Amino acid sequence: MARVSELSRLGPRDPASRMKVVLVTVACLSVGATIGSAVLESVSAQTAAAEAPILPTAGPPVLDPAKAAPPETPAPQTPAPTTPAPTTSSPEASPTQRSVRHPVSGFVHPGVAVTLDHLEQARERINAGEQPWAEAYRVMSRSQYADLDWQPRPRAVVECGYHSNPNHGCGEEWRDAVAAYTHALLWYLTLDQDHARKSAEIIDAWASTLRAHTHDNAPLQAGWSAATLVRAAELLRYTYPGWSSESINRAATMFRDVYLPLVRNGAPRSDGNWDLIILDAAIGIAVFLDDRSLFNHVIQRWRARLPAYVYLSSDGSRPVQPPAGPVSWYGQTRFVDGLTQETCRDLGHTAWGLEALAQVAETAWIQGVDLFAEAQPRLIAALELHAGYALGDAVPGWLCGGALKATFQPIPEIAYHHYHGRLGLELPRTQQLLQAGRPQLASHFYAWGTLTHGASS
C-alpha cells in the first residue's frame, strides 16, 4: 500500500495562480516630510487588497432533486433486511443547511460523505487563510488530479488479481475516480466550469465503457473506485446543471449494474478493511440511487462488522467474530481496547479499515443515522491506541511480536472531525497525529479529508 502524495507541477489553470493582485504604489513624500496618517491608511488598504479572498464567496445553488435528472427507469430496490431498520437520530444531527431532501427516498443531497455545508465552511476558512484548510486546498489544487489536461483511461473489463497479478486497468480506474472527485470539488469551490466538465468527462468515459471487474481482487477494486467516483457523481449531479440527464442515467446504470453486484454485501469472510471499504462504496451508491432499503442493508452489515474489527474488553477474553465466520487476528493472543483485527498485519491496512468505517458513518450521519455514537468507544480507543504507535511510542513485546509494520495512512480526519469538532471530545494522540501528518492526501478510496473535514485542533 503506497502513500500517494502525487504532487505535481503547478497546473496552468490553478485557481490561486490566476487571481490578479492589484499593486498600489504610494507616492513619495517631499524630502524632509514625515509619513502621516494618510499614508499609513494607504498602506493598510494595499495590504487588504493583497489579501483578498482567493475563492468566490459562495458556491453554485443546489439543484432541486426533482429536477436533477433521476434515472429514467426506477432502480430495483434491494430486499429489506430481516433485522430492524436503523434508528434515525434527531434532525439536528444532519448538517443539511445548503442541501435538499429527495421527495421519495428522503435522502439529503448532496449527501455522500460530503455536504455543501462542509464545502462552504472550507471556503470561508480558505479565504480567511486559516489552517489546515488553506494548505489542504493548495495541495489539492496543485496535485496531478487537479490538472485540466487529465485524460481518463476507461476499460470495458478491469482485471485485478492478488498482488496486482494481473493488473489491467486497476490503478487507472481508482485514479480516474480520485480525479473526478477532485475536479468536482474544484468546480464547487472555484465556480470554474472547466472543472465541472472535466469531472463529468471522466465519469462519462467510465459509464460508457465499463462492463465488468474480474479476478480475485474484483470486489475490493470495485469498492476502491466506486467509493470516490460516486462522491464525484453525487456532488456534480446536484450542483452542475450542465451534466445531462443522459449522462446521469448512464452513471446510475453503471453504479447499479456493474459496481453494486460486487459491493452490495461487503466482504464478510475477508479482512476488515476489505469489508468496510466495499460497504463504503455500497452506501454511497444507495444514496446516489435513492435506494433506502439498500442503505438500511449496508448499515446492518456495518453494524455486524464493527465489533468484529475493533476489540473492547467488554467483548470478553476473545474478539467478536463476524457473522460469516472467523477471521485471522494475525497471531495476536492478548487483546486491549482499540486493537483491530488487522493491527498485527500492519498499520496501513488498519488505517484503511478505520477510515472506511468512519466514511460509512459520515454518510449515515448526513442521512440522519448516528453510527458514530454506536462506534464511539471502539473507534476512539482504536484511534488513540494506533496514533500513539504511529507517533513512535514503543511497541510492547506482547503486541504483534514487539513490532508494527507500515505507516498509518490516511490520517483520520473524518472521525476526528466528528468526535472533536462536533462533540468537543479530546483525542490528544489523534490530534498530534493529525498535526504531524496534514493535509490528508488522496489514494484508492479516500481523498482530501483535511479540506472537507478538517477540525480545528
C-alpha positions, 0 to 999 in steps of 0.5 A: 500500500503506497502513500500517494502524495502525487504532487505535481507541477503547478497546473496552468489553470490553478485557481490561486495562480490566476487571481490578479493582485492589484499593486498600489504604489504610494507616492513619495513624500517631499524630502524632509516630510514625515509619513502621516496618517494618510499614508499609513491608511494607504498602506493598510488598504494595499495590504487588504487588497493583497489579501483578498479572498482567493475563492468566490464567496459562495458556491453554485445553488443546489439543484432541486432533486426533482429536477436533477435528472433521476434515472429514467427507469426506477432502480430495483430496490434491494430486499429489506433486511430481516433485522430492524431498520436503523434508528434515525437520530434527531434532525439536528444531527444532519448538517443539511443547511445548503442541501435538499431532501429527495421527495421519495427516498428522503435522502439529503443531497448532496449527501455522500460523505460530503455536504455543501455545508462542509464545502462552504465552511472550507471556503470561508476558512480558505479565504480567511487563510486559516489552517489546515484548510488553506494548505489542504486546498493548495495541495489539492489544487496543485496535485496531478488530479487537479490538472485540466489536461487529465485524460481518463483511461476507461476499460470495458473489463478491469482485471485485478488479481492478488498482488496486482497479478494481473493488473489491467486497468486497476490503478487507472480506474481508482485514479480516474475516480480520485480525479473526478472527485477532485475536479468536482470539488474544484468546480464547487469551490472555484465556480470554474466550469472547466472543472465541472466538465472535466469531472463529468468527462471522466465519469462519462468515459467510465459509464460508457465503457465499463462492463465488468471487474474480474479476478480475485481482487474484483470486489475490493477494486470495485469498492476502491473506485466506486467509493470516490467516483460516486462522491464525484457523481453525487456532488456534480449531479446536484450542483452542475446543471450542465451534466445531462440527464443522459449522462446521469442515467448512464452513471446510475446504470453503471453504479447499479449494474456493474459496481453494486453486484460486487459491493452490495454485501461487503466482504464478510469472510475477508479482512476488515478493511476489505469489508468496510471499504466495499460497504463504503462504496455500497452506501454511497451508491444507495444514496446516489440511487435513492435506494433506502432499503439498500442503505438500511442493508449496508448499515446492518452489515456495518453494524455486524462488522464493527465489533468484529474489527475493533476489540473492547474488553467488554467483548470478553477474553476473545474478539467478536467474530463476524457473522460469516465466520472467523477471521485471522487476528494475525497471531495476536493472543492478548487483546486491549481496547482499540486493537483491530483485527488487522493491527498485527498485519500492519498499520496501513491496512488498519488505517484503511479499515478505520477510515472506511468505517468512519466514511460509512458513518459520515454518510449515515450521519448526513442521512440522519443515522448516528453510527458514530455514537454506536462506534464511539468507544471502539473507534476512539480507543482504536484511534488513540491506541494506533496514533500513539504507535504511529507517533513512535511510542514503543511497541510492547513485546506482547503486541504483534511480536514487539513490532508494527509494520507500515505507516498509518495512512490516511490520517483520520480526519473524518472521525476526528472531525466528528468526535472533536469538532462536533462533540468537543471530545479530546483525542490528544494522540489523534490530534498530534497525529493529525498535526504531524501528518496534514493535509490528508492526501488522496489514494484508492478510496479516500481523498482530501479529508483535511479540506472537507473535514478538517477540525480545528485542533 
